Amino acid sequence: MDLQLTNKVALVTGSTAGIGLAIATSLAREGANAIVNGRTSDRVNAAIEQIQQNVPHAKLQGISTDLGTQLGASELFEQIPKLDILVNNLGIYGSKAFAEISDDEWMKFLEVNVISGVRLSRQYLPLMLKQNWGRIIFISSESGVNIPAEMIHYGVTKTAQLSLARGLAEMTTGSNVTVNSILPGPTRSEGVEDFIQGLAKDRNISPEQVEKEFFEKTRPSSLIQRFASTSEVASLVAYIASPLSSAINGTALRVDGGVVRSII
């Protein structure tokens, strides 16, 4: 299927690894001019090299700046005056007991996971509306619906992204601009892979057994009973970024393997 993304300019924040890297790869494969973002030039260059190995014809640009800060966003705006597609993927996570989460940690999670998308959308949405075409996509999480007790601060930021995306979508009425959010479930990113391998080694069991026990005990509602691949998430994002998804707006779309039991 041709997603009609040739020469569309697409920024994927936090795209040097994991889901972000898979999204940038998928968009580049579809012909978009993909902008890879990370905090260091080494990470950005390594990601670009990896994408080019998989997509030899990829049209890529690297932006090394911390978009979790106002300064980093300002540096980006100077280099990228306009976009067709903005994928707000940048995010941090970590398990911590609620009573131990300090104010500073709360503010850090909010600034990186939520305010980064606020800044970028505030910059690029008016320009998309002016050109009467654009896509803004927030990579939220099923944790924004099923708030995890072990990382409430993370879940709260993912819920906030859902509200932000819907509110921005209300500003696009009658235009060819859409704003949506994607809710991945447990996904086999590099971090998850390292966790699985480490736990398997510590317990002297196979990685397959670790995964099996995770879905039996921690995510028993999963219908696929496995981690999704980053490419499975990226495939949905690429479609939502395309002109073919023009009737999908203001929506939260789940690629969670059926973890969330609600039907809406």
Stockholm file with secondary structure:
# STOCKHOLM 1.0

chainA/1-264         MDLQLTNKVALVTGSTAGIGLAIATSLAREGANAIVNGRTSDRVNAAIEQIQQNVPHAKLQGISTDLGTQLGASELFEQIPKLDILVNNLGIYGSKAFAEISDDEWMKFLEVNVISGVRLSRQYLPLMLKQNWGRIIFISSESGVNIPAEMIHYGVTKTAQLSLARGLAEMTTGSNVTVNSILPGPTRSEGVEDFIQGLAKDRNISPEQVEKEFFEKTRPSSLIQRFASTSEVASLVAYIASPLSSAINGTALRVDGGVVRSII
#=GR chainA/1-264 SS CCCCCTTCEEEESSCSSHHHHHHHHHHHHTTCEEEEEESSHHHHHHHHHHHHHHCTTCEEEEEECCTTSHHHHHHHHHHCCCCSEEEECCCCCCCCCGGGCCHHHHHHHHIIIIIHHHHHHHHHHHHHHHHTCEEEEEECCGGGTSCCGGGHHHHHHHHHHHHHHHHHHGGGTTSSEEEEEEEECSBCCHHHHHHHHHHHHHHTSCHHHHHHHIIIIICTTCSSCSCBCHHHHHHHHHHHTSGGGTTCCSCEEEESTTCSCCCC
#=GC SS_cons         CCCCCTTCEEEESSCSSHHHHHHHHHHHHTTCEEEEEESSHHHHHHHHHHHHHHCTTCEEEEEECCTTSHHHHHHHHHHCCCCSEEEECCCCCCCCCGGGCCHHHHHHHHIIIIIHHHHHHHHHHHHHHHHTCEEEEEECCGGGTSCCGGGHHHHHHHHHHHHHHHHHHGGGTTSSEEEEEEEECSBCCHHHHHHHHHHHHHHTSCHHHHHHHIIIIICTTCSSCSCBCHHHHHHHHHHHTSGGGTTCCSCEEEESTTCSCCCC
//
